[in-house]
Amino acid sequence: MPAWPIEEIRDLLEPTIAHMGYELYGLRQMGPGGRTLQIAIDRPEGVTLADCERVSQVAGPLLENADLIGGGRYHLEVSSPGAERPLRDRREYERFTGRRVNIRHRSGDGEAVIEGTLVSVDDSGVAVLGRTLDEVRIGWDDILAARLAIAF
């Protein structure tokens, strides 16, 4: 599987996708033989199937004209980041304050996981209201992984 120039593809697509009102959340080469380009888009009000189709209709011709993907045919897949998307930076934590999260973090000499409501974000880290209704503070340096969580 030859690797595609993902950063060049990002540089090509990002301004147009932003102009359309979306954030280019993620971009990766995947699938059998590495012949699928997956584009994840986001916006504050969420992403619909129509949004994905709209971006696909614009991104496809841009990619074809730039000729950045060699080796013949490929598949283009445009989607949302998903309901249980990873939280990658402070801006995303702030955006999803009040939502249910799952955070794996350092705790003493080991690791712990807390799932609950993200109640605050500040310079020192985040606070999560857990199942026992105790607020747990986690410093930025102690967060190992975090994602939105769905409550059933």
C-alpha positions in Angstrom: 0.0 0.0 0.0 1.7 3.2 -1.1 1.2 6.0 1.4 -0.6 9.0 0.2 0.6 12.6 1.1 -2.0 13.1 3.8 -0.7 16.5 4.9 -0.8 17.8 1.3 -4.3 16.4 0.9 -5.2 18.2 4.2 -3.7 21.4 3.0 -5.7 21.1 -0.3 -9.1 20.3 1.3 -9.1 22.2 4.6 -9.7 25.7 3.3 -12.6 24.6 1.0 -14.2 22.5 3.8 -13.8 25.4 6.2 -15.4 27.8 3.7 -18.3 25.4 3.5 -18.8 25.7 7.2 -17.2 22.5 8.4 -14.1 21.6 10.3 -11.8 18.9 8.8 -11.8 16.7 11.9 -9.8 13.8 10.5 -8.2 12.5 7.4 -6.7 9.0 6.9 -5.9 6.4 4.3 -7.5 3.0 5.1 -9.3 0.0 3.9 -8.3 -3.1 1.9 -5.1 -2.2 0.0 -5.2 1.3 1.5 -7.5 2.5 -1.4 -10.0 4.5 0.8 -9.6 8.1 1.8 -11.7 8.7 4.9 -12.6 12.4 5.6 -14.3 13.2 8.9 -16.0 16.5 9.1 -17.6 18.3 12.1 -19.5 21.4 13.0 -21.1 22.6 16.2 -24.7 21.6 15.3 -23.6 18.1 14.2 -23.2 16.5 10.8 -26.0 15.1 8.6 -25.8 12.6 5.7 -26.6 15.6 3.4 -23.5 17.4 4.8 -21.3 14.4 4.0 -22.7 14.2 0.5 -22.1 17.9 0.0 -18.5 17.7 1.1 -17.9 14.5 -1.0 -19.2 16.2 -4.1 -16.7 19.1 -3.6 -13.7 17.1 -2.3 -13.8 14.5 -5.1 -13.1 16.9 -8.0 -10.5 18.8 -5.9 -8.6 15.6 -5.3 -8.9 14.5 -9.0 -7.6 17.9 -10.2 -4.7 17.9 -7.7 -3.7 14.3 -8.7 -2.3 13.7 -5.2 -3.6 10.1 -5.0 -1.6 7.9 -7.3 -2.2 4.3 -8.3 -5.6 4.5 -10.0 -9.0 4.2 -8.5 -9.7 4.9 -4.8 -12.8 5.3 -2.6 -13.8 8.5 -0.9 -15.6 8.2 2.4 -17.0 11.3 4.2 -18.4 10.9 7.7 -18.9 12.6 11.1 -16.4 11.8 13.9 -19.0 9.7 15.5 -21.1 9.8 18.7 -18.2 8.5 20.9 -15.5 10.7 19.3 -12.2 11.2 21.0 -11.6 14.5 22.8 -8.3 15.8 21.4 -7.8 19.3 22.8 -9.0 21.9 25.2 -11.3 23.5 22.7 -13.2 20.2 22.3 -13.4 19.7 26.0 -14.9 23.2 26.3 -17.3 22.5 23.4 -18.6 19.4 25.1 -18.9 20.7 28.7 -22.2 19.3 30.1 -21.9 16.1 28.0 -21.2 12.6 29.2 -17.5 11.7 28.9 -15.2 8.7 29.5 -11.7 9.7 30.6 -8.8 7.3 31.3 -6.2 9.1 33.5 -3.2 8.6 35.7 -4.2 7.9 39.3 -1.4 7.4 41.8 1.0 4.7 40.5 -1.7 3.4 38.0 -4.5 4.3 35.8 -8.2 4.9 36.4 -11.3 5.5 34.3 -14.1 7.8 35.1 -17.4 8.2 33.2 -19.7 11.0 34.0 -20.7 14.6 33.1 -17.9 17.0 32.1 -18.7 19.9 34.4 -15.8 22.3 33.9 -12.6 23.0 32.0 -9.9 25.4 33.0 -6.1 26.0 32.8 -5.4 23.2 35.3 -7.6 20.5 33.7 -11.1 19.2 33.8 -13.8 18.3 36.3 -16.1 15.3 35.9 -19.2 14.6 38.0 -19.1 10.8 38.4 -21.8 8.3 39.3 -21.4 8.9 43.0 -22.0 12.6 42.3 -18.5 13.4 43.5 -16.6 15.9 41.4 -13.3 14.5 40.2 -10.6 16.9 39.0 -8.1 15.6 36.5 -5.0 17.6 35.4 -4.2 18.0 31.7 -1.0 16.1 32.2 -2.8 13.2 33.8 -5.3 12.6 30.9 -4.3 9.6 28.9 -7.4 9.3 26.7 -10.9 10.8 26.6 -14.0 10.4 24.5 -17.6 11.3 24.5 -19.8 8.6 26.0 -23.3 7.5 25.3 -25.6 6.8 28.2 -28.1 4.0 27.8 
